[in-house]
Amino acid sequence: MIKWNGKQYHCPVEVAMNQLSGKWKSLMLWHLNDGTKRYKELERIVPGVSQKMLTQQLKELEKDGLISRTVYPEIPPRVEYSLTELGKSAFPILKLMHSWAVEELGLSDSEK
């Protein structure tokens, strides 16, 4: 058994899947690799995600140490999200998934 982040796992792949699973987490990480984003930017570039789910997934990614959340003391408050070093280290996995899907779907360069 592997104990990580207060949970028990049977396999390291299970840990990775827990961190990256969910319909929206991987997309958010993919887009955050391009740079820091505000909540509304993420809402716009991840089409179909509800506000509730976006908030929930961002909280989970932050709790798991994949993203950082910075709140600026302004009125109205400005909140920005960015990848942590751990989050950046997951990007090669997402890149491999992207390449695999492009190949499997037979996409052209303009469709990537």
C-alpha positions in Angstrom: 0.0 0.0 0.0 1.1 3.5 -0.7 0.0 6.4 1.6 0.0 9.8 -0.1 -1.8 13.0 0.8 -3.7 11.2 3.5 -5.1 8.5 1.2 -4.2 4.9 0.6 -3.4 3.7 -2.9 -2.5 0.3 -4.3 -0.3 1.5 -7.2 1.5 4.7 -8.3 -0.7 4.9 -11.4 -3.7 5.2 -9.1 -2.0 8.2 -7.4 -1.4 9.8 -10.8 -4.9 9.1 -12.1 -6.4 10.6 -8.9 -4.4 13.8 -9.5 -5.2 14.2 -13.2 -8.6 12.5 -13.5 -11.8 14.3 -14.1 -13.1 15.8 -17.2 -11.8 19.2 -16.6 -8.6 18.9 -14.6 -6.4 17.9 -17.5 -7.8 20.7 -19.6 -7.2 23.3 -17.0 -3.6 22.1 -16.5 -3.1 22.1 -20.3 -4.2 25.7 -20.6 -2.3 26.8 -17.4 0.9 25.6 -19.0 0.6 28.6 -21.4 0.7 30.9 -18.3 -1.2 32.3 -15.4 -4.9 32.6 -15.9 -7.8 34.3 -14.1 -11.0 32.4 -13.2 -13.0 33.9 -16.0 -10.3 33.1 -18.5 -10.4 29.5 -17.5 -14.1 29.5 -17.6 -14.0 30.8 -21.2 -11.2 28.5 -22.5 -12.7 25.3 -20.9 -16.1 25.3 -22.7 -18.9 23.4 -21.1 -17.6 23.5 -17.5 -20.1 24.9 -14.9 -19.0 27.5 -12.4 -19.5 24.9 -9.6 -17.4 22.3 -11.3 -14.7 24.8 -12.3 -14.4 26.0 -8.7 -14.4 22.4 -7.3 -11.7 21.2 -9.7 -9.5 24.3 -9.1 -9.8 23.7 -5.3 -8.8 20.0 -5.8 -5.8 20.9 -8.1 -4.7 23.5 -5.5 -5.1 21.0 -2.6 -3.1 18.5 -4.5 -0.3 21.0 -5.1 -0.6 21.1 -8.9 -1.7 24.8 -9.1 -1.3 27.8 -6.9 -3.9 30.4 -6.3 -2.9 34.0 -5.8 -5.5 36.5 -4.4 -4.6 40.2 -4.9 -6.1 42.6 -2.3 -8.0 44.8 -4.7 -11.6 45.7 -5.1 -13.0 43.7 -6.7 -10.5 41.0 -5.7 -8.3 39.6 -8.5 -7.5 35.8 -8.3 -5.0 34.2 -10.5 -4.1 30.5 -11.0 -0.8 29.1 -12.2 1.0 25.8 -12.3 3.3 24.9 -9.5 6.5 22.9 -10.1 4.6 19.7 -9.5 1.9 20.9 -12.0 4.6 21.6 -14.6 6.1 18.2 -14.0 2.7 16.7 -15.1 2.7 18.5 -18.4 4.8 15.9 -20.3 2.0 13.3 -19.5 -0.6 15.7 -21.0 1.6 16.3 -24.0 1.9 12.5 -24.6 -1.9 12.2 -24.3 -2.3 15.0 -26.8 0.1 13.4 -29.2 -1.6 10.0 -28.9 -5.0 11.5 -29.5 -3.8 13.5 -32.5 -2.3 10.3 -34.0 -5.3 8.2 -33.2 -7.8 10.7 -34.7 -5.6 11.3 -37.7 -5.7 15.1 -37.3 -4.0 17.5 -39.6 -1.7 20.2 -38.4 -4.5 22.8 -38.6 -6.8 20.7 -36.4 -4.3 20.2 -33.6 
